[in-house]
Amino acid sequence: MNKKLRFTLIFVITITVIGCGTINTVLHDDSVPRRNLSQVKSPCETIPRIYSGVSYNICALRGKPSKTTLWAGAVPELVLVDIVLSGMLDTVALPYTIYEQIIEGDIELRKNPY
C-alpha cells in the first residue's frame, strides 16, 4: 500500500474515531457533547453555539485523560487536528449557529437545577 493511501485511510479512521467537534455539537442533541465531555471530566460548564466545534475540542483538551475515551485523553494531537477541521466546518455553519445561539443560547454541559 502506498504512503498516500495509507495516510488517507489513517486520517479517515482517526476523524471517525475522534468525532468532529462540529458534528458533535451542531448535528447531535446537546446530550452528546454533555456526555462526552463529562467522561473526560472537562471543567467547562457551557459551550457557545457559535464555533462550538472548536470550543468543544478545547474543552476536551482541558479534561483529564481517559482510557475509555480515545478522542480526548489518549491522543491530544488528534484533538488538535480536529480543532482545525472544526474551525473550517464551524465557519461554514456560521449562519445556522448564529441563529441557534440567539434562539437556544449556549450548550449547557452541567444540568442547572433551577
C-alpha positions as MATLAB code, in Angstrom:
seq = 'MNKKLRFTLIFVITITVIGCGTINTVLHDDSVPRRNLSQVKSPCETIPRIYSGVSYNICALRGKPSKTTLWAGAVPELVLVDIVLSGMLDTVALPYTIYEQIIEGDIELRKNPY';
ca = [
       0.000    0.000    0.000;
       1.470    3.359   -0.932;
       2.059    6.125    1.614;
      -0.631    8.448    0.290;
      -3.364    5.801    0.526;
      -2.165    4.702    3.968;
      -2.198    8.302    5.229;
      -5.698    8.848    3.816;
      -7.028    5.710    5.498;
      -5.459    6.610    8.837;
      -6.814   10.153    8.566;
     -10.371    8.997    7.789;
     -10.338    6.422   10.584;
      -8.933    8.976   13.006;
     -11.616   11.538   12.240;
     -14.285    8.855   12.500;
     -12.968    7.662   15.863;
     -12.470   11.040   17.499;
     -15.612   12.513   16.025;
     -15.545   16.005   14.693;
     -16.346   18.612   17.339;
     -18.683   20.443   14.975;
     -20.655   17.293   14.217;
     -20.967   16.518   17.929;
     -22.270   19.987   18.762;
     -24.212   21.112   15.682;
     -25.760   17.945   14.293;
     -26.340   15.995   17.513;
     -28.521   16.668   20.504;
     -26.976   18.680   23.363;
     -26.740   15.479   25.400;
     -23.912   14.157   23.180;
     -21.310   16.852   23.983;
     -22.544   16.860   27.597;
     -21.918   13.098   27.895;
     -18.608   13.107   26.002;
     -17.112   15.975   27.976;
     -18.308   14.574   31.296;
     -16.415   11.355   30.504;
     -13.149   13.283   30.462;
     -14.187   15.469   33.416;
     -13.893   18.693   31.459;
     -14.091   21.814   33.643;
     -16.191   23.606   31.011;
     -19.729   24.470   32.052;
     -21.065   25.796   28.743;
     -20.135   25.874   25.071;
     -21.256   28.734   22.824;
     -23.068   27.501   19.720;
     -21.007   29.842   17.523;
     -17.749   27.987   16.757;
     -18.985   25.223   19.057;
     -16.777   22.574   17.446;
     -13.605   24.463   18.317;
     -14.895   25.161   21.841;
     -15.840   21.501   22.244;
     -12.309   20.394   21.335;
     -10.706   22.944   23.667;
     -12.920   21.663   26.479;
     -11.869   18.112   25.592;
      -8.205   19.106   25.852;
      -8.848   20.681   29.248;
     -10.318   17.427   30.559;
      -8.458   14.663   32.345;
      -7.038   11.782   30.311;
      -9.442    8.888   29.965;
      -8.635    5.386   28.798;
     -12.256    4.863   27.747;
     -12.358    7.918   25.502;
      -9.783    7.849   22.705;
     -10.620   11.254   21.242;
      -9.523   13.272   24.268;
      -7.156   11.917   26.858;
      -5.273    9.288   24.926;
      -4.350   11.259   21.813;
      -4.426   15.046   22.308;
      -2.634   15.509   18.985;
      -5.735   14.206   17.196;
      -7.865   16.761   19.007;
      -5.520   19.488   17.782;
      -6.041   18.281   14.204;
      -9.781   18.251   14.818;
      -9.667   21.862   16.041;
      -8.501   22.936   12.584;
     -11.149   20.850   10.816;
     -13.857   22.002   13.216;
     -12.835   25.607   12.638;
     -13.453   25.186    8.920;
     -16.800   23.445    9.422;
     -17.838   25.966   12.079;
     -17.219   28.750    9.574;
     -19.460   27.044    7.025;
     -22.158   26.503    9.674;
     -21.896   30.074   10.993;
     -25.281   31.375    9.724;
     -27.078   28.426   11.339;
     -25.127   28.564   14.605;
     -25.698   32.314   14.975;
     -29.431   31.669   14.676;
     -29.244   28.771   17.157;
     -27.222   30.886   19.606;
     -29.928   33.569   19.532;
     -32.793   31.066   19.920;
     -31.280   28.392   22.207;
     -28.328   30.074   23.930;
     -25.193   28.197   24.985;
     -24.954   24.414   25.222;
     -25.215   23.681   28.937;
     -22.767   20.974   29.968;
     -23.914   20.904   33.555;
     -27.600   20.486   34.287;
     -28.894   23.588   36.066;
     -31.283   22.589   38.890;
     -33.267   25.847   38.544;
];
